[in-house]
Amino acid sequence: MKKTTRRITTFFTAAALTLSMTLTAAADRALTSVAYDYAVEPRSASNIKWLHEHYPHGSRFTDSFDNARECMGFAYYCYYMYNDDHVNETIKDSNDYGIYYSLASDSALENFLRTAGTQSYVRGRTKSRSVHSIFIVDYSTSKKTVTVYDCNMDNNCGVEFATYSYSEFRQHMNWVLFCYTSDGVFLDYTDF
């Protein structure tokens, strides 16, 4: 009887141990899968997806972000959502020294784009000389296009996410006062 009881106990102990090891391995795989999902989609990717879902082309941005509204607030918000960082500057709506970098020629525009890079915040003036802020998502010098995410070009807080030709882009930004690159470097009009 003792021998049979010991065999049954050994059998159940082995079964319990096997079941425990199987459940632990399954839990480890599940945790690894969850961790892998986060590694595949970093925080900025989920931020960008959220931003595009909530502020698609044609929507309106009427909120304030980092104490700024309209074009500046939206460009700050884009910079934060794409780069996971804040634009760190104190802005004056007028350029006290009156000097900007002109984007009038294609070569000047391409020089600016290569220096500023993608995912950059830009402050300057539109073709109509209005002070404006934009967020440059991407550009292509071979196609001569710039992809912009901006707000309030319509003076009604309208959001635009579009790829423009160089001449169309100059409607949004024709002169640059300064920009912040995606890695937080401040560049003023003398750096282009």
Secondary structure as the mmCIF struct_conf table of DSSP 4:
data_model
#
loop_
_struct_conf.conf_type_id
_struct_conf.id
_struct_conf.beg_label_comp_id
_struct_conf.beg_label_asym_id
_struct_conf.beg_label_seq_id
_struct_conf.end_label_comp_id
_struct_conf.end_label_asym_id
_struct_conf.end_label_seq_id
HELX_RH_AL_P HELX_RH_AL_P1 LYS A 2 VAL A 40
BEND BEND1 GLU A 41 GLU A 41
HELX_RH_AL_P HELX_RH_AL_P2 ARG A 43 HIS A 54
BEND BEND2 TYR A 55 TYR A 55
TURN_TY1_P TURN_TY1_P1 HIS A 57 GLY A 58
STRN STRN1 ARG A 60 ARG A 60
STRN STRN2 PHE A 65 PHE A 65
TURN_TY1_P TURN_TY1_P2 ASP A 66 ASN A 67
STRN STRN3 ALA A 68 ALA A 68
HELX_RH_AL_P HELX_RH_AL_P3 GLU A 70 ASN A 83
BEND BEND3 ASP A 84 ASP A 85
BEND BEND4 ASP A 93 SER A 94
TURN_TY1_P TURN_TY1_P3 ASP A 96 TYR A 97
STRN STRN4 TYR A 101 SER A 102
BEND BEND5 SER A 105 SER A 105
HELX_RH_AL_P HELX_RH_AL_P4 ASP A 106 ALA A 116
BEND BEND6 THR A 118 GLN A 119
STRN STRN5 SER A 120 ARG A 125
TURN_TY1_P TURN_TY1_P4 LYS A 127 SER A 128
STRN STRN6 VAL A 131 SER A 140
TURN_TY1_P TURN_TY1_P5 THR A 141 LYS A 144
STRN STRN7 THR A 145 CYS A 151
TURN_TY1_P TURN_TY1_P6 MET A 153 ASP A 154
BEND BEND7 ASN A 155 ASN A 156
STRN STRN8 GLY A 158 GLY A 158
STRN STRN9 VAL A 159 SER A 165
HELX_RH_AL_P HELX_RH_AL_P5 TYR A 166 HIS A 172
BEND BEND8 ASN A 174 ASN A 174
STRN STRN10 TRP A 175 TYR A 180
TURN_TY1_P TURN_TY1_P7 SER A 182 ASP A 183
STRN STRN11 PHE A 186 ASP A 188
HELX_RH_3T_P HELX_RH_3T_P1 TYR A 189 ASP A 191
#
